[in-house]
Amino acid sequence: MGVKQFFGMSQRGNLGEAVQGLQRPQFIMLLSNNSQFEEHVRELEKQFPGVPSIGCIGMSYQIGIVENGVGVIAFSDGVTAASNVLEEVSSMPVKYIRRLEQDMRTVGGASRDTVCIDFCTGNDACVLTTMNNALRQRGISLVGGTGGEGRVSANGRVYQDAVAYALVRNLNGRVKTYKENIYHQLGNYSFIASDTDRANYILGSLNGKPAKQVYKGILHVTDEEILTRTFQNPFGKVNGDDTCIISIKEVHGNALACFRQVNDSDVLILLELGDYQAITRNTIAQICQEFPRRSAIFSVNCLFRYKLFSEHNYMQTYLREMAALGCHAGFVGYGEHYNNRFVNQSMTCVVFE
């Protein structure tokens, strides 16, 4: 017996249609759209009162993508879960950390069988550090992402400036998290960042020269091409043996605005897109090897990966290949969370045995 993962959706945003056939859920994730979010949160709570749930605004997928309707991912038969929210994440996420500690005691479990899934409204790097300090005590991994429009939900209530999280324990086997990176270093470039504006994720200079000029000079692109070029060539921040991917959001004078914080004296490299089809197949092979029996897979794919895969007509193939793993569903985030790391242009996932 394994966990049962349910995925239901409605392209036109009809929640009743999306939850059709869902019976006795033990944990629910709601992926909705900007205009119907509040209404969906209320409706879901009415249909499944007291069932732990978290939600955010974003696209969801199983074998197809729900771009602007509603998707519901739920677990039944074999999980125990608790969901909650840390508020004031832009200023003081640590103020509410007792909630997470209490939920960890309630759910029990440890690294082998428990995962934390989160949807955040922003200030992700700080939030993840705060949460990881608590989760680390039991070795619990975290997978999640940034939702849209600055709102998330937990247990039937909508919050701003918050992170909604759920602790999910697999009662019949292991859980494990994975992160997939489809980029590698380009050339031998190494840059020291400076003139950064942390609050606005601005990267001013690289090795003392204007960041925009440096990027254009190496890749021979115009100002207009920078924003699509970030799909092929994002920056990377070296973090021990791991590279954290940093996407460019927009050109800001001679500086570049990014999708995550860069600090003065961070060491950055330039990345280039690898053979993503081979890399995704590799990830799938690794999961199969480590989990011969899989009951559910929940993943978070970056919006930029979704755009890149769609442009190359690979998205459908990708979802088909992931579906071969068994029950796979997930959501498209504006940034991905993996333990204490906030990354861009990546995929993170959790596999339930």
N, C-alpha and C positions, 0 to 999 in steps of 0.2 A: 504493500500500500504506500502510495506517495501523496504528496500534496496535489490537490486538484486546482489548476489555474483556469479561471474563466476569463474570456475576453468577449465583450459585447460592445456594439457601437451603433451610432446612428449618424449618418452624414448630415441629416437635417437638424440634429440637436434634440431629438426626442428621447428623453431619458428612459421613459417606459419601454421603448423599443430596445434601448441599449441593455437594460437589465433583464430582458425577457429570458426566462430559463435559469436565472441565477437563484440557487437554493442554499439556504443556511450558510451564507458566507461568514468567515471568521475574520477577514480583513479585506477592505476595499480601497482601491485607488481610483480617483475620478480625474479624468483629463477633459477639460471643457473649453469653451470659447469665451471671449471677453464679454459678450452681451448677455449670455445666459448663465454665467458662472454661479451667481448668488442663488438663482432659482434652482439650478441643478443641485447645489449643495443642500438646500432645504428639502428638496424632493427626495434626494437619496436618503437623508436622515429619516424622513417620514416612512419610506419603504422598508428600511432596515435599521430600526431604532436601536441605538446602543452598540451597533457593530463598529469596532474601531475603523476609522477611515481617514485618509488624507487626500487632498486634491490640489490641483493647480490649473493654470491656463496654458494649454499647449496641445500640440498634435500627438496623436497616439497611433500605434500600428500593431498589426499582427501579420496577416499576409498582404494587407493593403494599408494605405495611410488614411487616417481621418484628419483632414486639414482644418475643418472649421465646424465640426459637429460636436459629438461627445463620445468618449470612449470610457469603458469601465473595465478595470482589471481587478479580479478578486480571487482570493484563495479560500478554499474550504477543505474539509477532511484532512486534518493533520497539521494545522499550525495553531500556535497561540500567539496573540499579538496585543500590543498596547500602542495607542497613538496619542500624540500630544503636540504642543507647540512651544517654541521658545520665542518670546516677544522682544521688541526693541532691538532687533538684530543689528541695526545700523550703529547703535551706540553701546549697547550693553548685553549681548546675548548671555553672558555668564550669570547674570542676575537670576535667570530661571533654570539654571542647570540642575537644581534639586529634582525638578520634574523628571528629567531624563534618568537621574540616579534612582528615583523611586520606581520608574517604569522598568528599569533593568532588574530591580529586585522582584517586581511582580512577575515578569516574564521568565526570569531565571535564564538558564542557558549560558553558553559561552561561545568561544570562537568557532567551535566545531559545528554548531547547529543554529546559530542566531545571527541575524543581519539587521542593520539599521538602514531604512530607506528614507530619504528626505527630499522635500521640495522647498526651495528657498526663494525669497524675494530679492536678495542682494547681499552685499558685504560678505560674500561666500567664504573667502579665505579665512577671515576672522571667525566666522560661525563654525567652520569645519575644525579649526584648531580647538575651539571651545568644546565642541561635541566630542572630538577625538580624545581629549584629556579624560573625559568620563568613560567613553567606550573602551579605551585602552585597558582600563582596570580589569575587564573581563576578556580582552582580546577580540572584541566584536568589530567586524568590518562594516564599512558604510558605503552605500552606493546611492547616488541621487543626482539632482540637477536643479538648475535655475528655471523657475516657471516664468510666464509672461505677465505683464500688466501689474506687477507689484502686489498681487494678492495670492494667498494660499488658503486652504481650509483644513480643519481638523475636527473630526467628530461633529459635523453638522454646523460648524461656525466658520465664518470668513474672517481672515486676519490680514492686516497690512504690516509691513516691516517685521516679518516673522519667518521662522522656518518651521514647517510642519514635518514631523518625523513619525516613523513607526518602527518599533522593535518587533521583528517577526522571527519566531522560533519554529524550526522544522521538528516536529515530534517523531518523525520516522526516518531520520537520516541526516546527512551532512548538508551544509551550505558552503558555497565558496564564491568569492568575488573575483572578477577579471577586469583588466583594462586593456584596451586595444589601441595601439598607436600605428597609424599608416604613414608616418613621416620619418625621415632620417636626415642627418646633417648634410647641408650643401657646402661643398668646398671646405675651407679651413678657417672661415671667418670666426672671429671671436670679438665681442663688443662689451664694453663697460657702459651701462646705462647711466645717464645723468639728466639733469633738468627735468625730472619726473614730477608729475602732479598726481600724488597717490589717490586723492579723493576722486579725480576724474579720469583715472587710468591713462594719463598722458605720458608718452615717451618722447622726451624733448631731444636728447642728443645721444649719439652712439660714438664712443671714443672721441668725444668733444666736437663732433660735427653734427649738423642738423639731421635728425633721424630720417626725415623724408628724403633728403638728398642722398643719404647713404643707401637706402633701400632702392631708390630709383637708379642710382649709379651702378649697383651690382647687377640688377635684373633688367636694366634698360627698358623701363616702363614709364608711361606718362602718369600724371596725377590721377586721371580717371581710371587707369588700369590697376592701380594699387589695390582697390577694394575687391576686385575679382581675383587678383594675383595671390591674395592671402590664402585662397583655397589650395594653390600649388605650393606657395612659399610663406608659411607663417614663421614667426620667431619661435625659438625654444629657449627656455630657461633651464640651465643645467642644475640638477638637484641630486647630488651624489651620482648614482648610476642610472638615474631616471631623468627624462627630459619632459618638462612641463610645457605644453604647447600654448602659445599666445597668439590669438588672431588679431588682425588689424580691423578696427571698426570704421574709422574715418580719418581723413587727412585734416589736420588741425593747424593751419598756417604751415610752418616748416616742421611741425611735430606730427606724431601719429597718435591717435587715440586708439586704445586697445580694448579688448573685451575682458581683460583681467588686469589686476594691479601689477605695475612694474615699479621697483624701488631704485633709488640712486644706488650705484655700485653693484646692482645685479649683473651677473655675467650672462649675456645672451648669445645664441648662435642663430644661424639662418637654417631653416629646414626645407626639404623638398619632398613632394609626394612620392611615395614608393609604389610598388606593384600591389595596390590595395586589394585586388581580387585574390591574389595569392595569400596576402596577409590575413584576410578575413577567413579564407579556407583553413589556414593554419590555426587560427583561434578555435574554429569549430572542431578541428581534429584534436586539439589539445583538450578541449572540454570533453569530447567523447572518450578520450583516453583516461582522463581523471574521473569521469562520471559515466561508467558504462550504463547505469540506470539513472535517467533524469525525469523528474516529474514536472518541473517548471523552470522557465528562464525568464527573468525580467531584465530588460536592458534600457539604457539611456543613450540615445544617439544625439550627437551635436547637430544643431540646425545647419551648420556649415557642411557636415558630412552628408546630411540629407540633400542639400543643394548640389553638392559635388556629385554624389551618386546619381541624382536625378538628371543632371546635365549630361552625364555619361551613359544614361539609360541603364544604370546598374541597380537602382533602388529595388525594383521588383525582383530581380535575380537574387539580390542580397537577402531580402525578406524570405524568399523561397528557400534559400540555402540555410538560413537560420531556423526556419520552420522544420527542416529535416531533423533538427536536434530534438524535436518534440514540441511541447507546448511553449511557444515563445511569444512574448508581447512586450511592448514598452512605450516609451514616450520620447519626443524630440525636445531636448533642452537647449537653453542658451548658454550652457556651461555645464560641465560634468563634474561630479564629485566622486572621489575615490579615496576612502579613508580620510586622511587629513589634507588631501590635495584637491585643489580646484583647477581643472584643466579645460582647454578648448579643443575643438576639432577632434574629439576622441569618442570612443564608445566604452561605457562601463556596464557591467552586468553582474547579476547574482544568479547562481545555478542552485536549484534545490534537488537533492537526490530523490 
